[in-house]
Amino acid sequence: MANNKYDESSFKVLRGLEPVRQRPGMYTNLESPNHLIAEVVDNACDEALANYAKNISVIAHADGSVSVQDDGRGIPVGVHPEEGVSVVEVAFTVLHSGGKFDKDSGGAYKFAGGLHGVGVAVTNALSSKVEVTVYRDGGEHFIRFINGVAAAPVARVGDCPKKRSGTMVRAWPDPKYFDVPNVILPQLERSLRSKAVLLPGVNVTLFTEKTGETRMWSYPDGLRGYLNEAMAEQEMAVPIFAMEKFIPKGGDSGYAEGEGAAWAIVWSTEGAIVRESYVNLIPTWSGGTHDSGLRDGVFNAVKSFAELHGLLPKGVKLVPEDVFSRASFVLSAKVLDPQFQGQTKDKLVSRDALRLVSLMVKDPLDLWLNEHIDFGKRITELAIQQAQSRLRSAQKVEKKKGSSVAVLPGKLTDCSSSDPTRTELFLVEGDSAGGSAKQGRNKEFQAVLPLRGKVLNTFEVEKDRLFANNEIHDIAVAIGVDPHAPDEAVDLSGMRYNGIYIMADADVDGAHISTLLLTLFFRHFYQVVLAGKIYLAQPPLFRVDVPAQSKKPIRKLYALNEGELLGIEDRLRQEKIREGIWSISRFKGLGEMNAEQLWDTTLNPDTRRSLRVNVAAVPYKDNMDMFNMLMGKHEASTRRAWLEYHGNEVEGDI
């Protein structure tokens, strides 16, 4: 029998860089070593962003290693007062360290992509060797790391002109951690070119040793020139609108001096769409709240223009997707303390960024549209064409439904739109939360179905007996899909919503209700789950109320869990807000949240953080066996043994 001992010796403390090697996927993208090199490049770009570097040079060596050199200030080489070793060694060997946490005017970096301080430490942890050369204070300093450990302390190995400064890092990524052992050069080229775009006046070069080829990028015209180049093959309906706007010193908008955005946007009649966004030079390939802010600002400006000039036909109501359907853009946002989804920083989730970018974009675009009436009319015309196409599509779907559809449940508060590509249904725990959801939702495309009590455990209920339960009957009729076995062919064209969101309290009872609903969908609506239509809403557990400070207004900040709460408190301390002046509230349930809070945190598509439910990539029988063990009525002993065996893997919220 396996040794299931669980005592003091079972606890292991991972020190230094060991957490990265144990779970590398939590810190970087394991498809290739590109992200390791990107972390080093980002540090060089942060020096350029702070106006200390003008040249960034990258060499792809023939042996698979990559060098990155900048002419910034150079990483400090003196001894760190707390760690007892050089700062350059701390940077490469200690997680959560760096010069990006001090956001004061005297800090090393005011705007930087680094949030957690794990960047080059991850590069070092997952490389077989890293060599760092620092030029500063008239000296050339060198340190080598082997498998993440310094071979010797940093040493001064020579002199250099006093005016010379900068850092060169050469890394040999360890291929055992990656699907592709070497850096993918086309991806690296694309990334370096984008850095040059976002840093007008900075020269970025890439030399490939194997081919002897040198590529250099420099974009004096910034985003406009880059977007113009990217759209060279497309027919643009209007000229590119490019601008930048940042919060001035003493601004009273609640944002810090220097926060804001630069953007270039254009509309085309056909062809591919170009959409790229960045935060503090970090590429956000999955977009995020800054993208949503651009969309919000552009939509409101175009909608105001169309209404002002009476351009909307009768019965046509524009939505953001109509205005953005033919829009290409490049967006570069500056955010003081960006919050990303995951260490690879593919998506920005800072809620404040939506309002910030929208605030920066709307007024300048309003002015531009009304100064160039013909351009405004052309953009509106494209949006109206898209809206009319959308409405025709919705009408076709409505005809397919016919007159044989069951009467919708009385407690369903439906949305006004019948376009199944946009609509959403929220299954809400309890009538009180349902009331807040009904008031806070967007009535146009969001529907609410409150559920009373806990749904029946349907794992062992036959399909023909499901409708004996009123709650399940109402769910099936509302979504427009009949219960079915996993291997049945099902027509999903009658499905009334594009997304079904399970919205339960963030407590044990809420988790139980979510589990019962997931069991229902997995067992009897498998094709709906497989189509990616089921989501788990993520309501916050905490609210932090921050009183007005100087020119900053009252703020309400939300945290999904205790980890995020600690992050918010750290941020407030960095802003020099007096300890204890803010108050923390813990939500006992969704019913405690008012309509506005529920919209901001859980309902708004631009700011919510929902989780899509996917089916594990294993044979269906294996999934079914797991559900049978967890939800089957006659599996109590097996379930108990499984829970006891995995008990030490649980994080309890007590």
Secondary structure, DSSP 8 states (H G I E B T S, - for coil): ------SGGG-----TTHHHHHSGGGTS-TT-THHHHHHHHHHHHHHHHTT--SEEEEEE-TTS-EEEEE-SS----SB-TTTSSBHHHHHHHSTT-SSSS--STTSS-SS-S-SSS-HHHHHHHTEEEEEEEEEETTEEEEEEEETTEESS--EEEEE--TT--EEEEEEEE-GGG-SSSS--HHHHHHHHHHHHHHSTT-EEEEEETTTTEEEEE--TTHHHHHHHHHTTTS-BSS--EEEEEE--TT--SSS-TT-EEEEEEEEBSSS---EEEEETTEE-TT-BHHHHHHHHHHHHHHHHHHHHTT---TT----HHHHHTTEEEEEEEE-SS--BSTTTT-SB--HHHHHHHHHHHHHHHHHHHHHSHHHHHHHHHHHHHHHHHHHHHHHHHHHHH-S------TT-B--S---TTT-EEEEEESHHHHHHHHHHS-TTTEEEEEE-S-----TTS-GGGGGGSHHHHHHHHHHT---B-TTS----TT---SEEEEE--SSHHHHHHHHHHHHHHHHHBHHHHHTT-EEE----SEEEEE--BTTB--EEEEESSHHHHHHHHHHHHHTT--TT-SEEEE-SSGGGS-HHHHIIIII-TTT---EE----SS-HHHHHHHHHHHH-TT-HHHHHHHHHHTGGG-----
